[in-house]
Amino acid sequence: MRSPTLVTAIFTALAVSSSTLVAQVEITPDVVYGHKDGLALTYDVLHPSAPSNGAAVIYMVSGGWVSRWSQPETLATRGLFAELAMKGFTAFVVRHGSAPRFKVPEAIADIRLAVAHIREHASDFGVDPRRLGITGGSAGGHLSLAVGLRAEGPDGSPDAPAAERVNQLAAIVAYFPPVDLRGIVGPNDRFPALDFDAELAIGASPILFVTEDDPPTLLLHGDEDGLVPLSNSERMHAALTEAGVETEFVTFPGAGHGFRGEDAVRGVTLTVEWFERHLLHGHGR
């Protein structure tokens, strides 16, 4: 829920030089996964130049539910993407329709469409559709949970068998995510994406989506977060634990909303380790 500029700072640690990048990442830019109001919805694909491990991580470009476009060559220099590439992961950098024109429920729908498109075309990118993870920070963390915890069948039913779910994911990492939008939707000058009908907040609150078949979920949160209180991740962790879902919750002492320096490095390390554990060595492999 913070500005995109600060959200991107989460993943700037461990950055590599452009010359090193060329040897690590190949880019397929602007893949169109859908259209709305005459606009194309796109994602970039960052392929590891080293041998691919067949798994992939979907990254939410979202701060305050705003998706800003950046040169993929620039994005690929950020720490998380460089580290994923070195480990053989493919990364999908996904953008959604942004506030103020589009609201949170529409952003969730866009990401679900993107995940379905990625699963359908996974073989084109050398990726196993059973080994897809998702991650993001703040609003991106919210979207990661909203989509990752509520997989659907082609008809929109959440009761479809796992093999038939068009947006089924195998692992989630959410940084300081808002998890319950009930009570905070309505006119909002800072976050216009929250200005939607309060009755729709139930369908946009991932704390309400938890079921026993949810994917393993890692939550990372600073204990001095003044924008999205730590209680959001505490509640989500408790709900996942109660449902019997594999989950870990890591608190970053002294960290606010957005990780920098050693906290950013630690966040990248924990994220990559989680995806290695569950996309390479877990049920998907």
TORGUBA-311477 format. One record per residue (C-alpha): x, y, z. Coordinates in Angstrom, 3 decimals. Layout:
BEGIN
<miti><east>X</east><north>Y</north><up>Z</up></miti>
...
% end
This chain:
BEGIN
<miti><east>0.000</east><north>0.000</north><up>0.000</up></miti>
<miti><east>2.963</east><north>2.347</north><up>-0.241</up></miti>
<miti><east>4.286</east><north>4.239</north><up>-3.219</up></miti>
<miti><east>5.762</east><north>2.164</north><up>-6.075</up></miti>
<miti><east>9.136</east><north>3.897</north><up>-5.699</up></miti>
<miti><east>9.537</east><north>2.679</north><up>-2.141</up></miti>
<miti><east>8.140</east><north>-0.763</north><up>-2.846</up></miti>
<miti><east>10.763</east><north>-1.400</north><up>-5.507</up></miti>
<miti><east>13.420</east><north>-0.679</north><up>-2.908</up></miti>
<miti><east>12.591</east><north>-4.004</north><up>-1.288</up></miti>
<miti><east>14.366</east><north>-5.854</north><up>-4.040</up></miti>
<miti><east>17.287</east><north>-3.585</north><up>-4.919</up></miti>
<miti><east>19.761</east><north>-5.421</north><up>-2.684</up></miti>
<miti><east>22.222</east><north>-7.812</north><up>-4.349</up></miti>
<miti><east>22.002</east><north>-5.854</north><up>-7.627</up></miti>
<miti><east>24.371</east><north>-6.885</north><up>-10.413</up></miti>
<miti><east>26.073</east><north>-4.896</north><up>-13.128</up></miti>
<miti><east>24.668</east><north>-4.740</north><up>-16.662</up></miti>
<miti><east>27.574</east><north>-6.793</north><up>-18.013</up></miti>
<miti><east>26.902</east><north>-9.534</north><up>-15.471</up></miti>
<miti><east>23.186</east><north>-9.323</north><up>-16.191</up></miti>
<miti><east>23.649</east><north>-10.153</north><up>-19.862</up></miti>
<miti><east>25.142</east><north>-13.491</north><up>-18.880</up></miti>
<miti><east>22.318</east><north>-14.262</north><up>-16.470</up></miti>
<miti><east>18.983</east><north>-13.096</north><up>-17.907</up></miti>
<miti><east>17.268</east><north>-13.132</north><up>-21.282</up></miti>
<miti><east>14.130</east><north>-11.030</north><up>-21.616</up></miti>
<miti><east>10.813</east><north>-11.520</north><up>-23.387</up></miti>
<miti><east>9.089</east><north>-8.142</north><up>-22.914</up></miti>
<miti><east>5.456</east><north>-7.104</north><up>-23.015</up></miti>
<miti><east>3.661</east><north>-10.420</north><up>-23.302</up></miti>
<miti><east>-0.050</east><north>-9.564</north><up>-23.606</up></miti>
<miti><east>-2.213</east><north>-11.645</north><up>-21.264</up></miti>
<miti><east>-5.482</east><north>-9.759</north><up>-21.731</up></miti>
<miti><east>-7.224</east><north>-6.490</north><up>-22.556</up></miti>
<miti><east>-9.546</east><north>-4.126</north><up>-20.717</up></miti>
<miti><east>-11.135</east><north>-0.894</north><up>-21.910</up></miti>
<miti><east>-8.966</east><north>-1.047</north><up>-25.022</up></miti>
<miti><east>-5.759</east><north>-1.363</north><up>-22.996</up></miti>
<miti><east>-3.312</east><north>-4.260</north><up>-23.108</up></miti>
<miti><east>-2.419</east><north>-6.090</north><up>-19.894</up></miti>
<miti><east>1.180</east><north>-7.289</north><up>-20.011</up></miti>
<miti><east>3.990</east><north>-9.082</north><up>-18.247</up></miti>
<miti><east>7.710</east><north>-9.429</north><up>-18.900</up></miti>
<miti><east>9.508</east><north>-12.762</north><up>-18.763</up></miti>
<miti><east>13.035</east><north>-12.923</north><up>-17.366</up></miti>
<miti><east>14.641</east><north>-16.182</north><up>-18.466</up></miti>
<miti><east>17.782</east><north>-17.496</north><up>-16.769</up></miti>
<miti><east>20.638</east><north>-17.815</north><up>-19.252</up></miti>
<miti><east>22.041</east><north>-20.551</north><up>-17.033</up></miti>
<miti><east>20.212</east><north>-23.893</north><up>-17.186</up></miti>
<miti><east>16.601</east><north>-23.420</north><up>-16.131</up></miti>
<miti><east>15.332</east><north>-25.425</north><up>-13.181</up></miti>
<miti><east>11.838</east><north>-25.460</north><up>-14.712</up></miti>
<miti><east>10.252</east><north>-23.440</north><up>-11.895</up></miti>
<miti><east>9.093</east><north>-19.823</north><up>-11.981</up></miti>
<miti><east>8.189</east><north>-16.948</north><up>-9.702</up></miti>
<miti><east>5.433</east><north>-14.467</north><up>-10.534</up></miti>
<miti><east>6.176</east><north>-10.977</north><up>-9.214</up></miti>
<miti><east>3.464</east><north>-8.371</north><up>-8.595</up></miti>
<miti><east>4.365</east><north>-4.888</north><up>-9.836</up></miti>
<miti><east>2.084</east><north>-3.080</north><up>-7.414</up></miti>
<miti><east>2.454</east><north>-0.266</north><up>-4.906</up></miti>
<miti><east>-0.808</east><north>1.163</north><up>-3.625</up></miti>
<miti><east>-2.385</east><north>-1.054</north><up>-6.342</up></miti>
<miti><east>-0.620</east><north>1.014</north><up>-9.002</up></miti>
<miti><east>1.451</east><north>-0.838</north><up>-11.630</up></miti>
<miti><east>4.084</east><north>1.335</north><up>-13.276</up></miti>
<miti><east>6.009</east><north>0.167</north><up>-16.314</up></miti>
<miti><east>9.807</east><north>0.060</north><up>-16.201</up></miti>
<miti><east>12.384</east><north>-1.087</north><up>-18.707</up></miti>
<miti><east>12.680</east><north>-4.848</north><up>-18.141</up></miti>
<miti><east>16.450</east><north>-4.534</north><up>-18.498</up></miti>
<miti><east>16.347</east><north>-2.247</north><up>-15.459</up></miti>
<miti><east>14.010</east><north>-4.520</north><up>-13.515</up></miti>
<miti><east>16.278</east><north>-7.484</north><up>-14.169</up></miti>
<miti><east>19.133</east><north>-5.788</north><up>-12.332</up></miti>
<miti><east>17.193</east><north>-5.803</north><up>-9.050</up></miti>
<miti><east>18.403</east><north>-8.184</north><up>-6.397</up></miti>
<miti><east>15.522</east><north>-10.641</north><up>-6.294</up></miti>
<miti><east>15.467</east><north>-11.167</north><up>-10.049</up></miti>
<miti><east>19.241</east><north>-11.504</north><up>-10.308</up></miti>
<miti><east>19.286</east><north>-14.027</north><up>-7.473</up></miti>
<miti><east>16.404</east><north>-16.021</north><up>-8.976</up></miti>
<miti><east>18.163</east><north>-16.112</north><up>-12.352</up></miti>
<miti><east>21.380</east><north>-17.369</north><up>-10.783</up></miti>
<miti><east>19.366</east><north>-20.207</north><up>-9.224</up></miti>
<miti><east>17.751</east><north>-21.105</north><up>-12.567</up></miti>
<miti><east>14.276</east><north>-19.645</north><up>-11.929</up></miti>
<miti><east>12.238</east><north>-17.885</north><up>-14.584</up></miti>
<miti><east>10.508</east><north>-14.704</north><up>-13.391</up></miti>
<miti><east>7.224</east><north>-13.280</north><up>-14.667</up></miti>
<miti><east>6.905</east><north>-9.550</north><up>-13.908</up></miti>
<miti><east>3.169</east><north>-8.859</north><up>-13.970</up></miti>
<miti><east>1.355</east><north>-5.522</north><up>-14.243</up></miti>
<miti><east>-2.337</east><north>-4.953</north><up>-13.570</up></miti>
<miti><east>-4.830</east><north>-2.201</north><up>-14.301</up></miti>
<miti><east>-3.974</east><north>0.650</north><up>-11.921</up></miti>
<miti><east>-5.638</east><north>3.105</north><up>-9.595</up></miti>
<miti><east>-7.262</east><north>5.548</north><up>-9.756</up></miti>
<miti><east>-9.074</east><north>4.199</north><up>-12.812</up></miti>
<miti><east>-9.201</east><north>0.602</north><up>-11.608</up></miti>
<miti><east>-9.862</east><north>-0.536</north><up>-8.050</up></miti>
<miti><east>-8.636</east><north>-3.446</north><up>-5.929</up></miti>
<miti><east>-11.209</east><north>-6.031</north><up>-7.105</up></miti>
<miti><east>-10.242</east><north>-5.318</north><up>-10.710</up></miti>
<miti><east>-6.534</east><north>-5.668</north><up>-9.897</up></miti>
<miti><east>-7.235</east><north>-9.080</north><up>-8.334</up></miti>
<miti><east>-9.151</east><north>-10.136</north><up>-11.445</up></miti>
<miti><east>-6.260</east><north>-9.016</north><up>-13.647</up></miti>
<miti><east>-3.714</east><north>-11.030</north><up>-11.671</up></miti>
<miti><east>-5.906</east><north>-14.120</north><up>-11.775</up></miti>
<miti><east>-6.094</east><north>-13.720</north><up>-15.537</up></miti>
<miti><east>-2.316</east><north>-13.331</north><up>-15.718</up></miti>
<miti><east>-1.695</east><north>-16.485</north><up>-13.676</up></miti>
<miti><east>-4.105</east><north>-18.438</north><up>-15.882</up></miti>
<miti><east>-2.295</east><north>-17.156</north><up>-18.987</up></miti>
<miti><east>1.116</east><north>-18.063</north><up>-17.569</up></miti>
<miti><east>-0.064</east><north>-21.570</north><up>-16.669</up></miti>
<miti><east>-1.567</east><north>-22.044</north><up>-20.136</up></miti>
<miti><east>1.636</east><north>-20.926</north><up>-21.871</up></miti>
<miti><east>4.160</east><north>-22.245</north><up>-19.355</up></miti>
<miti><east>5.655</east><north>-24.741</north><up>-21.786</up></miti>
<miti><east>6.427</east><north>-21.889</north><up>-24.209</up></miti>
<miti><east>8.764</east><north>-20.503</north><up>-21.556</up></miti>
<miti><east>10.232</east><north>-23.821</north><up>-20.447</up></miti>
<miti><east>8.313</east><north>-23.752</north><up>-17.157</up></miti>
<miti><east>6.390</east><north>-26.469</north><up>-15.327</up></miti>
<miti><east>2.902</east><north>-25.024</north><up>-14.556</up></miti>
<miti><east>2.832</east><north>-27.083</north><up>-11.350</up></miti>
<miti><east>5.857</east><north>-25.181</north><up>-10.028</up></miti>
<miti><east>4.799</east><north>-21.551</north><up>-9.998</up></miti>
<miti><east>5.321</east><north>-19.290</north><up>-6.993</up></miti>
<miti><east>4.083</east><north>-15.742</north><up>-6.429</up></miti>
<miti><east>5.461</east><north>-12.787</north><up>-4.474</up></miti>
<miti><east>5.097</east><north>-9.071</north><up>-3.920</up></miti>
<miti><east>5.313</east><north>-6.343</north><up>-1.318</up></miti>
<miti><east>2.556</east><north>-4.324</north><up>0.358</up></miti>
<miti><east>-0.258</east><north>-4.111</north><up>-2.238</up></miti>
<miti><east>1.736</east><north>-6.690</north><up>-4.205</up></miti>
<miti><east>1.786</east><north>-8.903</north><up>-1.123</up></miti>
<miti><east>-1.967</east><north>-8.494</north><up>-0.789</up></miti>
<miti><east>-2.470</east><north>-9.503</north><up>-4.421</up></miti>
<miti><east>-0.123</east><north>-12.483</north><up>-4.001</up></miti>
<miti><east>-2.245</east><north>-13.754</north><up>-1.121</up></miti>
<miti><east>-5.583</east><north>-12.863</north><up>-2.724</up></miti>
<miti><east>-4.749</east><north>-14.922</north><up>-5.819</up></miti>
<miti><east>-2.551</east><north>-17.592</north><up>-4.244</up></miti>
<miti><east>-5.047</east><north>-18.506</north><up>-1.534</up></miti>
<miti><east>-8.072</east><north>-18.605</north><up>-3.837</up></miti>
<miti><east>-7.400</east><north>-20.762</north><up>-6.866</up></miti>
<miti><east>-10.353</east><north>-21.242</north><up>-9.209</up></miti>
<miti><east>-11.599</east><north>-23.585</north><up>-11.895</up></miti>
<miti><east>-12.319</east><north>-22.372</north><up>-15.444</up></miti>
<miti><east>-15.879</east><north>-21.482</north><up>-14.395</up></miti>
<miti><east>-14.688</east><north>-19.463</north><up>-11.388</up></miti>
<miti><east>-15.482</east><north>-22.213</north><up>-8.897</up></miti>
<miti><east>-13.044</east><north>-22.562</north><up>-5.967</up></miti>
<miti><east>-14.121</east><north>-26.197</north><up>-5.547</up></miti>
<miti><east>-12.535</east><north>-27.498</north><up>-8.757</up></miti>
<miti><east>-9.877</east><north>-30.231</north><up>-8.449</up></miti>
<miti><east>-6.360</east><north>-28.818</north><up>-8.099</up></miti>
<miti><east>-5.304</east><north>-30.088</north><up>-11.531</up></miti>
<miti><east>-8.130</east><north>-28.103</north><up>-13.146</up></miti>
<miti><east>-7.571</east><north>-24.789</north><up>-11.354</up></miti>
<miti><east>-6.475</east><north>-22.162</north><up>-13.832</up></miti>
<miti><east>-4.544</east><north>-20.097</north><up>-11.270</up></miti>
<miti><east>-3.259</east><north>-22.804</north><up>-8.920</up></miti>
<miti><east>0.079</east><north>-21.843</north><up>-7.364</up></miti>
<miti><east>2.644</east><north>-23.868</north><up>-5.436</up></miti>
<miti><east>4.163</east><north>-21.296</north><up>-3.030</up></miti>
<miti><east>3.648</east><north>-17.729</north><up>-1.796</up></miti>
<miti><east>5.939</east><north>-15.104</north><up>-0.280</up></miti>
<miti><east>4.181</east><north>-11.933</north><up>0.901</up></miti>
<miti><east>6.001</east><north>-8.876</north><up>2.224</up></miti>
<miti><east>4.062</east><north>-6.723</north><up>4.763</up></miti>
<miti><east>0.663</east><north>-7.407</north><up>3.145</up></miti>
<miti><east>-2.683</east><north>-5.883</north><up>4.081</up></miti>
<miti><east>-4.887</east><north>-8.935</north><up>4.550</up></miti>
<miti><east>-8.316</east><north>-7.559</north><up>5.535</up></miti>
<miti><east>-9.859</east><north>-4.687</north><up>3.577</up></miti>
<miti><east>-13.148</east><north>-4.694</north><up>5.461</up></miti>
<miti><east>-13.587</east><north>-1.378</north><up>7.206</up></miti>
<miti><east>-10.971</east><north>0.518</north><up>5.187</up></miti>
<miti><east>-12.638</east><north>0.687</north><up>1.772</up></miti>
<miti><east>-14.269</east><north>3.895</north><up>0.582</up></miti>
<miti><east>-13.081</east><north>7.336</north><up>-0.549</up></miti>
<miti><east>-9.332</east><north>7.518</north><up>-0.056</up></miti>
<miti><east>-7.101</east><north>10.287</north><up>-1.385</up></miti>
<miti><east>-3.872</east><north>8.373</north><up>-0.735</up></miti>
<miti><east>-5.032</east><north>4.985</north><up>-2.034</up></miti>
<miti><east>-7.858</east><north>5.567</north><up>-4.545</up></miti>
<miti><east>-7.892</east><north>1.846</north><up>-5.357</up></miti>
<miti><east>-9.715</east><north>1.382</north><up>-2.043</up></miti>
<miti><east>-12.643</east><north>3.512</north><up>-3.200</up></miti>
<miti><east>-15.079</east><north>0.738</north><up>-4.056</up></miti>
<miti><east>-18.298</east><north>-0.748</north><up>-2.710</up></miti>
<miti><east>-17.801</east><north>-2.003</north><up>0.852</up></miti>
<miti><east>-19.802</east><north>-5.125</north><up>0.005</up></miti>
<miti><east>-16.956</east><north>-6.205</north><up>-2.282</up></miti>
<miti><east>-14.368</east><north>-6.047</north><up>0.511</up></miti>
<miti><east>-15.105</east><north>-9.642</north><up>1.556</up></miti>
<miti><east>-13.984</east><north>-10.876</north><up>-1.852</up></miti>
<miti><east>-10.832</east><north>-8.773</north><up>-1.640</up></miti>
<miti><east>-9.699</east><north>-9.811</north><up>1.860</up></miti>
<miti><east>-7.342</east><north>-12.825</north><up>1.728</up></miti>
<miti><east>-7.657</east><north>-13.449</north><up>5.476</up></miti>
<miti><east>-11.085</east><north>-14.880</north><up>4.561</up></miti>
<miti><east>-9.748</east><north>-17.212</north><up>1.843</up></miti>
<miti><east>-7.688</east><north>-19.606</north><up>3.965</up></miti>
<miti><east>-8.366</east><north>-23.325</north><up>3.450</up></miti>
<miti><east>-6.408</east><north>-26.460</north><up>4.247</up></miti>
<miti><east>-5.249</east><north>-26.959</north><up>0.636</up></miti>
<miti><east>-3.530</east><north>-23.576</north><up>0.330</up></miti>
<miti><east>0.100</east><north>-23.438</north><up>-0.850</up></miti>
<miti><east>3.011</east><north>-23.002</north><up>1.592</up></miti>
<miti><east>3.135</east><north>-19.332</north><up>2.566</up></miti>
<miti><east>5.997</east><north>-17.210</north><up>3.914</up></miti>
<miti><east>5.189</east><north>-13.837</north><up>5.520</up></miti>
<miti><east>7.834</east><north>-11.135</north><up>6.034</up></miti>
<miti><east>7.016</east><north>-8.004</north><up>8.047</up></miti>
<miti><east>8.788</east><north>-5.236</north><up>9.960</up></miti>
<miti><east>7.716</east><north>-4.700</north><up>13.558</up></miti>
<miti><east>7.766</east><north>-0.910</north><up>13.132</up></miti>
<miti><east>5.578</east><north>-0.808</north><up>10.040</up></miti>
<miti><east>3.478</east><north>2.328</north><up>10.378</up></miti>
<miti><east>1.411</east><north>1.804</north><up>7.238</up></miti>
<miti><east>0.448</east><north>-1.879</north><up>7.303</up></miti>
<miti><east>0.581</east><north>-2.979</north><up>10.948</up></miti>
<miti><east>2.419</east><north>-6.169</north><up>11.877</up></miti>
<miti><east>-0.910</east><north>-7.580</north><up>13.064</up></miti>
<miti><east>-1.842</east><north>-8.221</north><up>9.417</up></miti>
<miti><east>0.842</east><north>-10.888</north><up>9.032</up></miti>
<miti><east>0.233</east><north>-12.157</north><up>12.569</up></miti>
<miti><east>-3.435</east><north>-12.773</north><up>11.771</up></miti>
<miti><east>-2.654</east><north>-14.399</north><up>8.432</up></miti>
<miti><east>-0.031</east><north>-16.661</north><up>9.975</up></miti>
<miti><east>-2.460</east><north>-17.702</north><up>12.719</up></miti>
<miti><east>-5.209</east><north>-18.479</north><up>10.197</up></miti>
<miti><east>-2.893</east><north>-20.536</north><up>7.986</up></miti>
<miti><east>-1.514</east><north>-22.421</north><up>10.982</up></miti>
<miti><east>-4.995</east><north>-23.203</north><up>12.257</up></miti>
<miti><east>-5.948</east><north>-24.554</north><up>8.819</up></miti>
<miti><east>-2.891</east><north>-26.828</north><up>8.772</up></miti>
<miti><east>-1.142</east><north>-24.964</north><up>5.938</up></miti>
<miti><east>2.654</east><north>-24.900</north><up>5.954</up></miti>
<miti><east>3.615</east><north>-21.347</north><up>6.864</up></miti>
<miti><east>6.413</east><north>-19.294</north><up>8.363</up></miti>
<miti><east>6.287</east><north>-15.740</north><up>9.696</up></miti>
<miti><east>9.509</east><north>-13.746</north><up>9.981</up></miti>
<miti><east>9.528</east><north>-10.456</north><up>11.865</up></miti>
<miti><east>12.192</east><north>-7.882</north><up>10.976</up></miti>
<miti><east>13.076</east><north>-5.977</north><up>14.175</up></miti>
<miti><east>13.133</east><north>-2.225</north><up>13.714</up></miti>
<miti><east>12.025</east><north>-2.376</north><up>10.075</up></miti>
<miti><east>9.297</east><north>-0.118</north><up>8.754</up></miti>
<miti><east>7.223</east><north>-0.442</north><up>5.614</up></miti>
<miti><east>9.844</east><north>-1.388</north><up>3.069</up></miti>
<miti><east>13.126</east><north>-3.183</north><up>3.644</up></miti>
<miti><east>16.517</east><north>-1.611</north><up>3.007</up></miti>
<miti><east>20.158</east><north>-2.545</north><up>3.479</up></miti>
<miti><east>20.684</east><north>-5.759</north><up>5.409</up></miti>
<miti><east>16.927</east><north>-6.254</north><up>5.779</up></miti>
<miti><east>16.514</east><north>-6.175</north><up>1.994</up></miti>
<miti><east>19.317</east><north>-8.699</north><up>1.551</up></miti>
<miti><east>17.808</east><north>-10.944</north><up>4.208</up></miti>
<miti><east>14.379</east><north>-10.692</north><up>2.576</up></miti>
<miti><east>15.745</east><north>-11.762</north><up>-0.806</up></miti>
<miti><east>17.607</east><north>-14.679</north><up>0.770</up></miti>
<miti><east>14.534</east><north>-15.914</north><up>2.638</up></miti>
<miti><east>12.358</east><north>-15.527</north><up>-0.455</up></miti>
<miti><east>14.667</east><north>-17.496</north><up>-2.727</up></miti>
<miti><east>15.174</east><north>-20.205</north><up>-0.100</up></miti>
<miti><east>11.393</east><north>-20.571</north><up>0.279</up></miti>
<miti><east>10.903</east><north>-20.992</north><up>-3.450</up></miti>
<miti><east>13.811</east><north>-23.422</north><up>-3.686</up></miti>
<miti><east>12.287</east><north>-25.508</north><up>-0.927</up></miti>
<miti><east>8.775</east><north>-25.601</north><up>-2.320</up></miti>
<miti><east>9.197</east><north>-25.310</north><up>-6.094</up></miti>
<miti><east>12.298</east><north>-27.493</north><up>-6.480</up></miti>
<miti><east>12.121</east><north>-29.913</north><up>-3.575</up></miti>
<miti><east>8.453</east><north>-29.814</north><up>-2.616</up></miti>
<miti><east>5.376</east><north>-31.507</north><up>-4.023</up></miti>
<miti><east>5.795</east><north>-29.832</north><up>-7.420</up></miti>
<miti><east>8.988</east><north>-31.673</north><up>-8.364</up></miti>
% end
